[in-house]
Amino acid sequence: MELKDLMGGPENILSQKSAEAPLTPTCLVPAAVMNACWLENGMISKNLARDMGKMEIIFDKLE
């Protein structure tokens, strides 16, 4: 993705593709993809991201 695709607000290509996909309101994929794109374009510090460590969501089996 080019920088112009990341900075367009709701008009950017990622937002458009996210709107087309059947996602739930709590889906983390678009936000994760956007963060990865920002990271690769130098908009987020790679060192800071590395220092933050792994983030995860664990879904326990409901009984």
C-alpha positions as CSV (number, residue, x, y, z in Angstrom):
1,M,0.0,0.0,0.0
2,E,1.2,3.5,-0.7
3,L,1.1,6.2,1.8
4,K,-1.8,8.0,0.1
5,D,-3.9,4.8,0.6
6,L,-3.3,4.9,4.3
7,M,-4.1,8.6,4.9
8,G,-7.4,8.9,3.0
9,G,-9.8,8.4,6.0
10,P,-12.9,6.5,5.1
11,E,-12.1,6.9,1.4
12,N,-8.9,4.8,1.6
13,I,-8.8,1.4,-0.1
14,L,-8.5,-0.5,3.2
15,S,-11.7,1.1,4.5
16,Q,-13.5,0.4,1.3
17,K,-12.5,-3.2,1.2
18,S,-13.4,-3.6,4.9
19,A,-16.9,-2.2,4.1
20,E,-17.4,-4.8,1.3
21,A,-16.4,-7.8,3.5
22,P,-18.9,-9.5,5.8
23,L,-17.3,-8.5,9.1
24,T,-18.7,-8.3,12.6
25,P,-18.4,-4.9,14.4
26,T,-15.8,-6.4,16.7
27,C,-13.5,-7.9,14.0
28,L,-9.9,-7.1,14.6
29,V,-8.6,-7.9,11.2
30,P,-9.0,-4.4,9.5
31,A,-7.3,-2.7,12.5
32,A,-4.5,-5.2,12.5
33,V,-3.9,-4.8,8.8
34,M,-4.0,-1.0,9.1
35,N,-1.4,-1.1,11.9
36,A,0.8,-3.5,9.9
37,C,0.6,-1.1,6.9
38,W,1.5,1.9,9.1
39,L,4.4,0.0,10.6
40,E,5.8,-0.9,7.2
41,N,5.4,2.7,6.0
42,G,7.3,4.1,9.1
43,M,4.2,5.7,10.6
44,I,4.7,3.5,13.8
45,S,8.1,2.9,15.3
46,K,9.2,-0.7,14.7
47,N,11.3,-0.6,17.9
48,L,8.3,0.7,19.9
49,A,6.1,-2.1,18.4
50,R,8.7,-4.7,19.2
51,D,9.1,-3.4,22.8
52,M,5.3,-3.6,23.4
53,G,5.5,-7.4,22.9
54,K,2.8,-9.7,21.7
55,M,-0.8,-8.9,22.0
56,E,-3.4,-11.7,21.8
57,I,-6.9,-12.5,22.5
58,I,-7.7,-16.0,23.9
59,F,-11.2,-17.3,23.5
60,D,-11.8,-19.8,26.2
61,K,-14.2,-22.7,25.4
62,L,-17.6,-21.8,26.8
63,E,-19.3,-24.6,28.7
